[in-house]
Amino acid sequence: MSTTLTQQTSKKLRDLVASAIAGEKASDVPAVCQRYGLATGTDEEAFRSKFRYVSSRLQRLATKHVLEIAQRVQYDMPTFELGELLSLVTEQDGPRITELTRRRIVEALQGIPLAGRLPELEFFEKVWPLEKMPSSIDRMAHSMRDLLIQHPQHAGERGGHCACCGAGPQDTRGAVARHRRGPGLGWCWRGAGAFPGGGAAALR
């Protein structure tokens, strides 16, 4: 795994690890931190702010060490956002699939009943945590799930097709494929978006 991260990515990694650990009870946070090799502290400090307690200790560590802790935290208490960021960091030095190839993959999947007899929304919810995946292309959609539910209305902006990516009113699969999650990552397919969740890792 590469340890050459941008300042923004490094900060986000520390914040996500701190958030995950801060999800524990304040009285347990010092022991949890100690388990991951972080500096010890008092219960009083943890009660003042669990997030700051963890974050201040992560700031003292080199990126390589933070990555190792992040992997352990993700194994013990997995979260969608931390898992996604770790996947991005792991794959950043590897070969990337071109936009043309990604388009061809989506085109090849069109018309194939991947969901079987299940409604596509229900199928995607079994694959990705849609409710936790933010949508940054539609301010009215608070999550990717909301976007998929509202997509027929959203798609009507251009004669029945999405003004952003050209997806049709019933193109639920296209919405997932074209609209990537996350702050600053709300790209449509034409803006070089990728599959969300596990699919993103496979198609970068």
C-alpha positions in Angstrom: 0.0 0.0 0.0 1.3 3.4 -1.0 2.1 5.8 1.8 2.4 8.9 -0.5 -0.8 10.7 0.2 -2.0 14.2 -0.4 -2.5 16.4 2.6 -6.2 16.3 2.1 -6.3 12.5 1.9 -4.1 12.1 4.9 -6.3 14.4 6.9 -9.5 12.6 5.8 -7.9 9.2 6.7 -7.1 10.5 10.2 -10.6 12.0 10.6 -12.3 8.7 9.5 -10.3 6.6 11.9 -10.9 9.1 14.7 -14.7 9.1 13.9 -14.8 5.3 14.0 -13.1 5.0 17.3 -15.1 7.9 18.7 -18.2 5.8 18.1 -17.2 3.8 21.2 -18.3 4.8 24.7 -16.2 7.7 26.1 -15.1 5.5 29.0 -13.9 2.8 26.5 -12.0 5.2 24.1 -8.7 5.3 26.1 -8.5 1.5 26.2 -9.5 1.2 22.5 -6.8 3.7 21.5 -4.2 1.9 23.6 -5.2 -1.4 21.8 -4.2 0.2 18.5 -1.0 1.5 19.9 -2.0 5.1 20.4 -0.8 7.1 23.4 -2.6 6.7 26.7 -4.7 9.4 28.3 -7.3 10.1 30.9 -11.0 9.3 30.9 -11.6 13.0 31.6 -9.9 14.0 28.3 -12.0 11.4 26.4 -15.2 12.6 28.0 -14.5 16.2 26.9 -14.3 15.1 23.2 -13.8 11.5 22.0 -13.0 12.7 18.5 -10.3 15.1 19.6 -8.9 12.5 22.0 -8.3 10.1 19.1 -7.4 12.8 16.5 -4.7 14.4 18.6 -2.9 11.1 19.0 -3.2 10.2 15.3 -1.6 13.6 14.4 1.6 12.6 16.0 2.0 9.5 13.8 3.6 9.0 10.4 1.2 8.3 7.5 2.4 4.7 7.2 1.5 4.0 10.9 -1.9 5.7 10.5 -2.6 3.4 7.4 -1.8 0.3 9.5 -4.1 1.5 12.3 -6.8 2.4 9.7 -6.7 -1.2 8.3 -7.1 -2.7 11.7 -9.9 -0.3 12.7 -11.7 -1.1 9.4 -11.4 -4.8 10.2 -12.7 -4.4 13.7 -15.4 -1.8 13.1 -16.0 -1.4 9.4 -17.5 1.7 7.9 -18.3 2.5 4.3 -16.3 5.7 4.0 -13.1 4.4 5.6 -13.3 1.2 3.5 -13.7 3.3 0.3 -10.8 5.6 1.2 -8.5 2.6 2.0 -9.5 1.1 -1.4 -8.5 4.3 -3.1 -5.2 4.5 -1.3 -4.4 0.9 -2.1 -5.1 1.3 -5.8 -3.7 4.7 -6.4 -0.4 3.4 -7.8 -2.1 0.6 -9.9 -3.3 0.7 -13.5 -6.5 2.5 -14.1 -9.2 1.5 -16.5 -9.8 4.2 -19.1 -13.0 6.2 -19.4 -13.7 4.6 -22.8 -13.5 1.1 -21.3 -15.7 2.1 -18.4 -18.3 3.4 -20.9 -18.2 0.2 -22.9 -18.6 -1.9 -19.7 -21.8 0.1 -18.8 -23.1 -0.2 -22.4 -22.5 -4.0 -22.3 -24.4 -4.3 -19.1 -27.5 -2.4 -20.4 -30.4 -4.7 -20.9 -28.9 -7.5 -18.8 -31.2 -8.4 -15.9 -28.5 -8.4 -13.2 -31.1 -8.1 -10.5 -33.0 -11.1 -11.6 -36.6 -10.8 -10.4 -35.7 -8.2 -7.8 -36.4 -4.5 -8.4 -33.0 -2.9 -9.3 -33.1 -0.6 -6.3 -33.6 -3.5 -3.9 -30.7 -5.3 -5.7 -28.3 -2.4 -5.4 -29.2 -2.0 -1.7 -27.9 -5.6 -1.2 -24.6 -4.7 -2.9 -23.9 -1.1 -1.7 -25.1 0.9 1.4 -27.0 3.4 -0.7 -28.5 5.2 2.3 -24.9 6.0 3.5 -23.6 7.1 0.0 -24.1 10.8 -0.4 -25.3 12.3 -3.7 -23.5 15.4 -4.7 -25.2 16.0 -8.1 -28.7 16.6 -6.8 -29.2 18.9 -3.8 -32.6 17.4 -3.2 -31.2 13.9 -2.9 -29.6 13.3 0.5 -28.3 9.9 -0.4 -27.7 7.7 -3.4 -30.9 5.9 -2.5 -32.8 9.2 -2.7 -31.2 9.9 -6.1 -32.3 6.6 -7.5 -35.8 7.1 -6.3 -36.0 10.6 -7.6 -34.1 9.9 -10.8 -37.2 9.7 -13.1 -38.0 13.3 -12.2 -34.3 14.3 -12.4 -34.0 12.6 -15.8 -36.9 14.6 -17.2 -34.8 17.7 -17.6 -33.7 16.9 -21.1 -36.6 15.3 -22.9 -36.6 12.2 -20.7 -32.9 12.1 -20.2 -30.6 13.3 -17.4 -29.2 16.7 -18.1 -26.0 15.6 -16.4 -25.2 12.3 -18.0 -28.0 11.5 -20.4 -29.4 8.6 -18.4 -33.0 7.7 -19.3 -36.0 7.9 -16.9 -35.8 4.2 -16.1 -32.1 4.0 -16.2 -31.5 3.1 -12.6 -28.4 1.1 -13.4 -27.1 4.0 -15.3 -27.6 6.3 -12.3 -25.6 4.1 -10.1 -22.9 3.7 -12.7 -22.6 7.3 -13.6 -23.1 9.1 -10.3 -20.2 8.6 -7.9 -20.5 9.3 -4.2 -18.6 11.5 -1.9 -17.6 15.2 -1.4 -16.0 16.4 -4.6 -16.7 13.1 -6.3 -20.1 13.8 -7.7 -19.1 13.3 -11.3 -21.5 12.0 -13.9 -20.3 9.4 -16.4 -19.4 12.0 -18.9 -17.2 13.6 -16.2 -15.2 10.4 -15.7 -17.3 9.0 -12.8 -17.0 5.4 -11.8 -19.0 2.6 -10.1 -19.7 3.3 -6.4 -18.7 1.0 -3.6 -17.0 -2.2 -4.4 -17.7 -1.5 -8.1 -15.5 1.6 -7.9 -12.6 -0.4 -6.7 -13.0 -2.8 -9.6 -13.3 -0.2 -12.3 -10.8 2.5 -11.5 
